[in-house]
Amino acid sequence: MTPFFNPSRIGPSPADTAFDETYTKAHLQIDLTIEGDRILREIEALEVEKAQVESDLLDAYAALHTIEAQQIAAASVHVCTDRIVAEEIALATGVGAGEVARRLTLATGPRRHRLVRQALRDGSTSLHRALQVVSETGLLPDADVESVERSVLAPSRDGQVLPQRTFSTRLRRAVASVDHRGSAERHEHAKSRRGVFGRLTEDGMGSLTLVATGDVVAAVLDRLDTAARARRGAGDPRSLDQLRCDLAGQAMLSGPLEDGRPTAGPDAPATAWLVVPFEVAVGESDAACELPGHGWVTARQARDIMTRPGSAWHTLPVAVRTGRALSAPSDSYRPTRAMVEHVRAVDGVCRGPGCEAPASRCDLDHEIAWPQGPTSVGNLHAKERFHHNIKTAGIWRSEPVDDDGLAWTTTTGRRYVTRPKDWRASLDDGTPAPGLGADPDPPPF
């Protein structure tokens, strides 16, 4: 009997090849699982280290607060130390002043938030969660804060890290459990923070947020919905969302809704300042245009707005090279209305470091006190009330420097220089236009 052998089939059989491929894939899957677990453990370890570093960060916040509180006390002035320190840190680090203020609350309350601070030092919680606890327990007495923190920091049943949603739910439940007596106080505190907030978004749109009591919000929504459905039922092609939006905007611009209809037409008058450089107005540039205090719109949107019926145009002479507004001085102590408008045009925003408050909402401050200092564009600067007060109190100092700059020196000795607003910033990168030399002399008024 001839043994089975086929010399033409040297190598693995199809079955062997399939087995090898399966074996290789299985081993590859195991290797990837092991590597993924290793990286995940590294992430966990780094999160612990990050929390511990953030604990050190809070200690540094507290130390700076102590130093600056002593400086302010020595100056015998009544200013908010927390605000001073928050602004100082925000300028030095680029972290938002609001975020710094929340961290500062935690940093300066080590006894009140003893358990959370310890968890942060251990790396068993994050700064984000610690600040969440601080925010939710702001009106609770210290004893209740400790009870809440003990509850939210308790481990889960399986010993795993609490998911963020579970943590938030546990926190709200814990606060409600100890705050049944203080709910009225919390409501009044929240009510005092009601307001309307808006910001410009992409594509020429914007969002408007109304923060009010629950009954008012519910009533507004119900009324808008009723009016929108009435319009929709009458054949209006817009969607309910579009109708609710349009009717709300019309009502706020022109008056109340009556039976689902606004008391004025769709183009109700309102005032919104829009800065349109000449080059953009005539179509030679497509640079973005500014809605001061709100944001930016595209050149096309700006041209559409400025050419609408009823739009009023005002000319603002500016230096071509620097983009700065031009003005003239006055001999009086109190600037005339024209002077106020021109100083605000020159500065554009608050001249305090890092402040973007529109100049129209700022005080006008004599840099050198009158009568030693004249009432002139060069000696008047727009300053938001906080920056005005701390300069007047001598907590921070400001002084004029070259190129119309204003140099600020803070309590730590840090120096920041602000300059007049460049109204042509969107047209170029700040370099002088070709062939242009120094600014021409300001024209007489």
C-alpha positions as CSV (number, residue, x, y, z in Angstrom):
1,M,0.0,0.0,0.0
2,T,1.5,3.3,-1.1
3,P,1.6,5.9,1.7
4,F,-0.5,9.1,1.2
5,F,1.9,11.9,0.1
6,N,1.3,14.6,-2.4
7,P,4.6,16.4,-3.2
8,S,2.7,19.2,-5.0
9,R,1.2,20.3,-1.6
10,I,4.2,21.4,0.4
11,G,3.2,23.9,3.2
12,P,0.3,24.3,5.6
13,S,-3.1,23.1,4.7
14,P,-6.1,25.5,4.6
15,A,-7.2,24.2,7.9
16,D,-3.8,24.9,9.4
17,T,-3.8,28.4,7.9
18,A,-7.2,29.2,9.3
19,F,-6.1,27.9,12.7
20,D,-3.0,30.1,12.6
21,E,-5.0,33.2,11.6
22,T,-7.5,32.6,14.5
23,Y,-4.6,32.0,16.9
24,T,-2.9,35.2,15.8
25,K,-6.0,37.3,16.1
26,A,-6.7,35.9,19.5
27,H,-3.2,36.7,20.7
28,L,-3.4,40.2,19.1
29,Q,-6.7,40.8,20.9
30,I,-5.2,39.7,24.2
31,D,-2.2,42.0,23.7
32,L,-4.4,45.0,22.9
33,T,-6.5,44.3,26.0
34,I,-3.4,44.2,28.1
35,E,-2.0,47.4,26.6
36,G,-5.3,49.2,26.9
37,D,-5.5,48.2,30.6
38,R,-2.0,49.5,31.1
39,I,-2.8,52.9,29.5
40,L,-6.0,53.1,31.5
41,R,-4.1,52.5,34.7
42,E,-1.7,55.2,33.7
43,I,-4.6,57.6,33.1
44,E,-6.0,56.8,36.6
45,A,-2.6,57.4,38.2
46,L,-2.2,60.7,36.4
47,E,-5.7,61.8,37.5
48,V,-4.6,61.1,41.1
49,E,-1.4,63.1,40.6
50,K,-3.4,65.9,38.9
51,A,-5.8,66.1,41.9
52,Q,-2.8,66.3,44.3
53,V,-1.2,69.1,42.3
54,E,-4.6,70.9,42.3
55,S,-4.6,70.6,46.1
56,D,-1.2,72.3,46.1
57,L,-2.6,74.9,43.8
58,L,-5.4,75.7,46.2
59,D,-2.8,76.0,49.0
60,A,-1.0,78.6,46.9
61,Y,-4.2,80.5,46.3
62,A,-4.8,80.7,50.0
63,A,-1.2,81.9,50.7
64,L,-1.6,84.7,48.1
65,H,-4.9,85.6,49.6
66,T,-3.3,86.0,53.0
67,I,-0.5,88.2,51.7
68,E,-2.8,90.5,49.7
69,A,-5.3,90.7,52.6
70,Q,-2.5,92.1,54.8
71,Q,-1.5,94.6,52.1
72,I,-5.0,95.8,51.7
73,A,-5.5,96.0,55.5
74,A,-2.3,98.1,55.8
75,A,-3.7,100.5,53.2
76,S,-6.8,101.0,55.3
77,V,-9.2,100.9,52.4
78,H,-12.5,99.0,52.0
79,V,-12.2,96.8,48.9
80,C,-13.0,93.2,48.3
81,T,-9.9,91.1,48.9
82,D,-11.3,88.1,47.1
83,R,-12.0,90.1,43.9
84,I,-8.5,91.6,44.0
85,V,-6.8,88.2,44.4
86,A,-9.0,86.6,41.7
87,E,-8.2,89.3,39.2
88,E,-4.5,89.1,40.1
89,I,-4.4,85.3,39.5
90,A,-6.6,85.5,36.3
91,L,-4.2,88.0,34.8
92,A,-1.1,86.0,35.6
93,T,-2.5,82.6,34.5
94,G,-5.1,83.3,31.8
95,V,-7.7,81.3,33.8
96,G,-11.1,83.0,33.8
97,A,-11.8,85.3,36.7
98,G,-15.0,83.4,37.5
99,E,-13.2,80.0,37.7
100,V,-10.5,81.6,39.8
101,A,-13.1,83.0,42.2
102,R,-14.7,79.5,42.6
103,R,-11.3,78.0,43.4
104,L,-10.6,80.8,45.8
105,T,-13.7,80.1,47.8
106,L,-12.5,76.5,48.3
107,A,-9.0,77.6,49.0
108,T,-10.0,80.1,51.7
109,G,-12.5,77.7,53.4
110,P,-10.2,74.8,54.6
111,R,-12.3,74.1,57.7
112,R,-15.7,74.5,56.1
113,H,-14.6,72.1,53.3
114,R,-12.3,69.9,55.3
115,L,-13.4,66.6,53.9
116,V,-13.3,67.7,50.2
117,R,-9.9,69.2,50.7
118,Q,-8.6,66.0,52.2
119,A,-10.1,63.9,49.4
120,L,-8.3,66.2,46.9
121,R,-5.0,65.8,48.7
122,D,-5.5,62.0,48.6
123,G,-6.3,62.2,44.9
124,S,-9.7,60.5,45.5
125,T,-11.8,63.3,44.0
126,S,-11.2,66.0,41.4
127,L,-11.1,69.7,41.6
128,H,-14.1,69.8,39.3
129,R,-16.2,67.8,41.8
130,A,-14.8,69.8,44.7
131,L,-15.9,73.0,43.1
132,Q,-19.3,71.5,42.4
133,V,-19.7,70.8,46.1
134,V,-18.7,74.3,47.0
135,S,-21.3,75.8,44.5
136,E,-24.2,73.6,45.8
137,T,-23.5,74.1,49.5
138,G,-22.9,77.9,49.4
139,L,-25.9,78.7,51.7
140,L,-25.5,75.8,54.1
141,P,-24.1,76.1,57.6
142,D,-20.7,74.4,58.2
143,A,-22.2,71.4,60.0
144,D,-24.5,70.6,57.1
145,V,-21.7,71.1,54.6
146,E,-19.7,68.3,56.4
147,S,-22.7,66.0,56.3
148,V,-23.1,66.6,52.5
149,E,-19.5,66.1,51.8
150,R,-19.4,62.9,53.8
151,S,-22.3,61.6,51.8
152,V,-21.0,62.4,48.3
153,L,-17.5,61.2,49.1
154,A,-18.7,57.8,50.3
155,P,-17.5,54.9,48.0
156,S,-19.9,53.2,45.7
157,R,-21.1,49.7,46.6
158,D,-18.7,48.0,44.2
159,G,-15.8,50.2,45.1
160,Q,-15.6,51.9,41.7
161,V,-15.4,55.6,41.1
162,L,-18.8,57.2,41.0
163,P,-19.9,58.2,37.5
164,Q,-20.4,62.0,37.1
165,R,-24.1,61.8,36.8
166,T,-24.4,59.6,39.9
167,F,-22.2,62.1,41.8
168,S,-24.4,65.0,40.8
169,T,-27.5,63.2,41.7
170,R,-26.1,62.2,45.1
171,L,-25.0,65.7,45.7
172,R,-28.4,67.3,45.0
173,R,-30.1,64.6,47.1
174,A,-27.7,65.2,50.0
175,V,-28.2,69.0,49.9
176,A,-32.0,68.6,49.8
177,S,-31.9,66.3,52.8
178,V,-30.2,68.8,55.1
179,D,-31.6,72.0,53.5
180,H,-35.3,71.5,54.0
181,R,-35.4,74.4,56.5
182,G,-33.3,76.7,54.3
183,S,-35.0,76.1,51.0
184,A,-36.9,79.4,51.2
185,E,-33.6,81.2,51.8
186,R,-32.0,79.4,48.9
187,H,-34.9,80.4,46.7
188,E,-34.6,84.1,47.6
189,H,-30.9,84.0,47.0
190,A,-31.4,82.4,43.6
191,K,-34.1,84.9,42.8
192,S,-31.8,87.8,43.5
193,R,-29.5,86.5,40.7
194,R,-32.2,86.6,38.0
195,G,-31.3,88.3,34.8
196,V,-31.1,88.2,31.0
197,F,-27.9,87.1,29.3
198,G,-27.0,87.0,25.6
199,R,-24.1,86.1,23.4
200,L,-23.5,86.0,19.7
201,T,-23.0,82.6,18.1
202,E,-21.9,81.4,14.7
203,D,-23.6,82.2,11.3
204,G,-24.8,85.6,12.5
205,M,-27.0,84.1,15.2
206,G,-27.1,84.6,18.9
207,S,-28.6,83.1,22.1
208,L,-30.6,84.8,24.8
209,T,-31.1,83.3,28.2
210,L,-33.8,84.5,30.7
211,V,-33.1,83.4,34.3
212,A,-36.3,84.0,36.4
213,T,-38.5,82.2,38.9
214,G,-40.0,78.9,37.7
215,D,-43.5,80.2,37.5
216,V,-42.5,83.2,35.3
217,V,-40.5,80.9,33.0
218,A,-43.3,78.5,32.7
219,A,-45.9,81.2,32.1
220,V,-43.7,82.8,29.4
221,L,-43.2,79.5,27.6
222,D,-46.9,78.7,27.8
223,R,-47.9,82.0,26.4
224,L,-45.4,81.8,23.5
225,D,-46.5,78.3,22.7
226,T,-50.2,79.3,22.7
227,A,-49.4,82.3,20.4
228,A,-47.2,80.2,18.1
229,R,-49.8,77.5,17.8
230,A,-52.4,80.1,17.0
231,R,-50.3,81.5,14.2
232,R,-49.5,78.0,13.0
233,G,-53.1,77.0,12.9
234,A,-53.8,80.2,10.8
235,G,-51.5,78.9,8.1
236,D,-48.1,80.5,9.1
237,P,-45.5,78.3,7.4
238,R,-42.9,78.7,10.2
239,S,-42.2,75.9,12.6
240,L,-43.4,76.2,16.2
241,D,-39.8,76.7,17.4
242,Q,-39.3,79.5,14.8
243,L,-42.6,81.1,15.7
244,R,-41.9,81.0,19.5
245,C,-38.5,82.6,18.8
246,D,-39.8,85.3,16.5
247,L,-42.7,86.2,18.7
248,A,-40.5,86.4,21.8
249,G,-38.1,88.7,20.0
250,Q,-40.9,90.9,18.7
251,A,-42.5,91.2,22.1
252,M,-39.3,92.2,23.8
253,L,-38.6,94.8,21.1
254,S,-42.0,96.3,20.7
255,G,-44.4,95.4,23.5
256,P,-46.6,92.6,24.8
257,L,-48.4,90.0,22.7
258,E,-52.1,90.4,22.2
259,D,-54.0,87.3,21.1
260,G,-50.8,85.9,19.6
261,R,-50.0,89.1,17.7
262,P,-47.3,91.7,18.4
263,T,-48.4,95.3,18.9
264,A,-45.9,96.4,16.3
265,G,-44.5,95.2,13.0
266,P,-41.7,92.7,12.5
267,D,-39.1,95.4,12.2
268,A,-39.7,97.0,15.6
269,P,-37.2,99.8,16.3
270,A,-34.2,99.0,18.6
271,T,-30.7,100.2,19.0
272,A,-27.6,98.1,18.3
273,W,-24.2,99.6,17.6
274,L,-22.3,98.0,14.7
275,V,-18.7,99.0,13.8
276,V,-18.3,98.8,10.0
277,P,-14.9,99.9,8.6
278,F,-15.2,102.0,5.5
279,E,-13.5,99.3,3.4
280,V,-16.1,96.8,4.5
281,A,-19.0,99.2,3.9
282,V,-17.9,99.7,0.2
283,G,-17.1,96.0,-0.4
284,E,-13.3,96.3,-0.6
285,S,-12.8,94.1,2.5
286,D,-14.6,91.2,4.0
287,A,-13.2,91.7,7.5
288,A,-15.4,90.8,10.5
289,C,-17.4,93.7,12.0
290,E,-17.9,94.2,15.7
291,L,-21.1,94.6,17.8
292,P,-19.4,96.3,20.7
293,G,-19.9,94.4,23.9
294,H,-21.4,91.4,22.2
295,G,-19.2,89.9,19.5
296,W,-18.6,89.8,15.8
297,V,-20.6,89.3,12.6
298,T,-19.4,88.7,9.1
299,A,-18.9,91.5,6.5
300,R,-22.0,90.3,4.6
301,Q,-24.2,90.4,7.6
302,A,-22.8,93.8,8.6
303,R,-23.6,95.3,5.1
304,D,-27.1,93.8,5.4
305,I,-27.7,95.4,8.8
306,M,-26.4,98.8,7.8
307,T,-28.5,99.0,4.7
308,R,-31.8,98.1,6.3
309,P,-34.5,100.8,6.4
310,G,-34.1,103.0,9.4
311,S,-30.4,102.4,10.0
312,A,-28.6,105.5,11.1
313,W,-24.9,106.0,10.3
314,H,-22.4,107.9,12.5
315,T,-18.8,108.7,11.5
316,L,-15.9,107.9,13.8
317,P,-12.7,109.4,12.5
318,V,-9.7,107.1,13.3
319,A,-6.0,107.0,12.5
320,V,-5.4,104.7,9.6
321,R,-2.1,103.4,10.9
322,T,-3.2,102.6,14.5
323,G,-7.0,102.4,14.2
324,R,-7.4,104.8,17.2
325,A,-10.2,107.3,17.4
326,L,-9.3,111.0,17.4
327,S,-10.6,113.7,19.7
328,A,-9.8,117.1,21.3
329,P,-9.4,118.4,24.9
330,S,-11.6,120.5,27.1
331,D,-10.8,122.9,29.9
332,S,-13.7,122.0,32.2
333,Y,-13.6,119.5,35.1
334,R,-16.6,117.6,33.9
335,P,-16.2,116.5,30.3
336,T,-18.9,117.6,27.9
337,R,-21.2,115.1,26.3
338,A,-19.1,115.2,23.2
339,M,-15.9,114.6,25.2
340,V,-17.5,111.6,27.0
341,E,-18.4,110.1,23.6
342,H,-15.0,110.7,22.2
343,V,-13.1,109.3,25.2
344,R,-15.3,106.2,25.0
345,A,-14.6,105.9,21.3
346,V,-10.9,106.1,21.8
347,D,-10.8,103.5,24.6
348,G,-13.5,101.2,23.2
349,V,-13.4,99.1,26.4
350,C,-12.3,99.4,30.0
351,R,-8.6,100.3,30.2
352,G,-8.1,98.0,33.1
353,P,-5.9,94.9,32.4
354,G,-7.8,92.0,31.0
355,C,-11.2,93.8,31.1
356,E,-13.5,93.8,28.1
357,A,-16.4,95.8,29.6
358,P,-17.6,98.2,26.9
359,A,-16.5,101.8,27.5
360,S,-20.1,102.9,27.4
361,R,-20.6,101.1,30.7
362,C,-17.5,102.5,32.3
363,D,-16.7,105.5,34.5
364,L,-14.4,108.2,33.0
365,D,-11.4,108.6,35.3
366,H,-8.9,111.5,35.4
367,E,-5.6,109.7,35.3
368,I,-3.9,112.6,37.0
369,A,-6.4,114.1,39.4
370,W,-8.0,117.4,38.3
371,P,-7.0,120.3,38.5
372,Q,-3.4,119.0,38.4
373,G,-4.4,116.9,35.4
374,P,-6.4,118.4,32.5
375,T,-9.8,117.2,31.3
376,S,-8.5,115.9,28.0
377,V,-8.6,112.7,25.9
378,G,-5.0,112.0,27.0
379,N,-5.9,112.3,30.7
380,L,-9.3,110.6,30.7
381,H,-9.7,106.9,30.5
382,A,-12.7,104.6,30.6
383,K,-12.6,102.3,33.6
384,E,-15.1,99.8,34.8
385,R,-16.1,100.6,38.4
386,F,-14.0,97.9,39.9
387,H,-10.8,99.1,38.2
388,H,-11.7,102.7,38.9
389,N,-12.1,102.0,42.6
390,I,-8.9,100.0,43.2
391,K,-7.0,102.7,41.3
392,T,-8.5,105.5,43.4
393,A,-7.9,103.5,46.6
394,G,-4.2,103.0,45.6
395,I,-4.5,99.2,45.7
396,W,-3.4,99.0,42.0
397,R,-1.6,101.9,40.3
398,S,-1.9,103.1,36.8
399,E,0.2,105.6,34.9
400,P,0.5,106.8,31.3
401,V,3.3,105.3,29.2
402,D,4.5,105.7,25.6
403,D,2.2,105.1,22.6
404,D,-0.9,106.1,24.6
405,G,-0.5,103.1,26.8
406,L,-1.7,102.8,30.4
407,A,0.6,100.8,32.7
408,W,-1.0,99.1,35.7
409,T,1.0,97.8,38.7
410,T,-0.8,95.2,40.9
411,T,-0.3,94.4,44.5
412,T,2.3,91.7,43.6
413,G,4.3,94.2,41.5
414,R,3.2,92.7,38.2
415,R,2.9,95.2,35.4
416,Y,0.3,95.2,32.6
417,V,-0.1,97.7,29.8
418,T,-3.3,98.5,28.0
419,R,-3.8,100.6,24.9
420,P,-6.6,102.4,23.1
421,K,-8.9,100.2,21.0
422,D,-7.8,99.5,17.5
423,W,-11.1,99.9,15.6
424,R,-9.4,98.5,12.4
425,A,-8.0,95.3,14.1
426,S,-10.0,93.0,11.9
427,L,-8.6,94.6,8.7
428,D,-5.0,93.8,9.3
429,D,-2.5,92.2,11.6
430,G,-1.6,95.4,13.4
431,T,1.2,96.4,11.0
432,P,1.2,99.9,9.4
433,A,-0.5,100.2,6.1
434,P,1.9,100.4,3.1
435,G,3.3,103.9,2.6
436,L,1.9,105.3,5.9
437,G,4.1,107.0,8.4
438,A,3.3,108.5,11.8
439,D,-0.3,109.4,12.8
440,P,-1.4,112.8,11.5
441,D,-2.1,115.5,14.1
442,P,-5.7,115.2,15.4
443,P,-8.0,117.7,13.6
444,P,-9.3,120.6,15.7
445,F,-12.8,120.3,17.1
